[in-house]
Amino acid sequence: MKKVIIAIGVLTLFSFNNKTNNNKEIAYQAIQVQQVLREELFNMYLSEGTLEAESRYVDAKYVESLLQEIIDAN
């Protein structure tokens, strides 16, 4: 879990470097962070195999799909 938090923190900090980001760029950066989170949660699901781990992974996939819809709509 510590790796997930560190990866998200680093990607988030890099996303604030450019003050000229438009909404589409911000959404694209958010989806990149979500993809890392989803991959880490999938690995946790494979190693744990619990229903709770599967639920976290499914939630991450859902959030990623919503972010993709936002990008596609713009």
C-alpha positions in Angstrom: 0.0 0.0 0.0 2.9 2.3 0.7 4.1 2.0 -2.9 0.6 3.0 -4.1 0.6 6.1 -2.0 4.1 7.1 -3.0 3.4 6.6 -6.7 0.2 8.7 -6.5 1.9 11.4 -4.5 4.8 11.7 -7.0 2.5 11.8 -10.0 0.2 14.3 -8.3 3.1 16.6 -7.5 4.4 16.5 -11.1 0.9 17.4 -12.3 1.0 20.8 -10.5 4.3 21.9 -12.1 2.7 23.3 -15.2 0.3 26.2 -14.4 -1.0 26.4 -17.9 -2.7 23.0 -17.8 -6.1 23.0 -19.4 -8.9 20.7 -18.3 -8.2 18.0 -20.8 -4.5 17.8 -19.7 -5.6 17.6 -16.0 -8.0 14.8 -16.7 -5.4 13.0 -18.7 -3.0 13.2 -15.8 -5.7 12.0 -13.4 -6.3 9.0 -15.6 -2.5 8.2 -15.5 -2.6 8.3 -11.7 -5.7 6.1 -11.7 -4.0 3.6 -14.0 -1.1 3.2 -11.6 -3.5 2.8 -8.7 -5.6 0.2 -10.6 -2.5 -1.8 -11.5 -1.3 -1.8 -7.9 -4.7 -2.8 -6.6 -4.8 -5.6 -9.2 -1.5 -6.9 -7.9 -2.8 -6.7 -4.3 -6.0 -8.6 -5.4 -3.9 -11.3 -6.9 -1.7 -11.7 -3.8 -4.6 -11.5 -1.3 -7.4 -13.0 -3.2 -10.0 -11.5 -0.8 -13.4 -10.1 -1.7 -12.3 -6.7 -0.2 -9.3 -6.6 -2.5 -11.4 -7.5 -5.5 -13.9 -4.7 -4.6 -11.1 -2.1 -4.4 -9.8 -3.2 -7.8 -13.3 -3.1 -9.4 -13.9 0.4 -7.9 -10.5 1.6 -9.4 -11.6 0.3 -12.8 -14.9 2.1 -12.5 -13.2 5.4 -11.6 -10.8 5.0 -14.5 -13.7 4.4 -16.9 -15.4 7.6 -15.7 -12.2 9.6 -16.2 -11.9 8.2 -19.7 -15.5 9.3 -20.4 -14.6 12.8 -19.3 -11.6 12.9 -21.7 -13.6 11.5 -24.6 -16.4 14.0 -24.0 -14.0 16.9 -24.4 
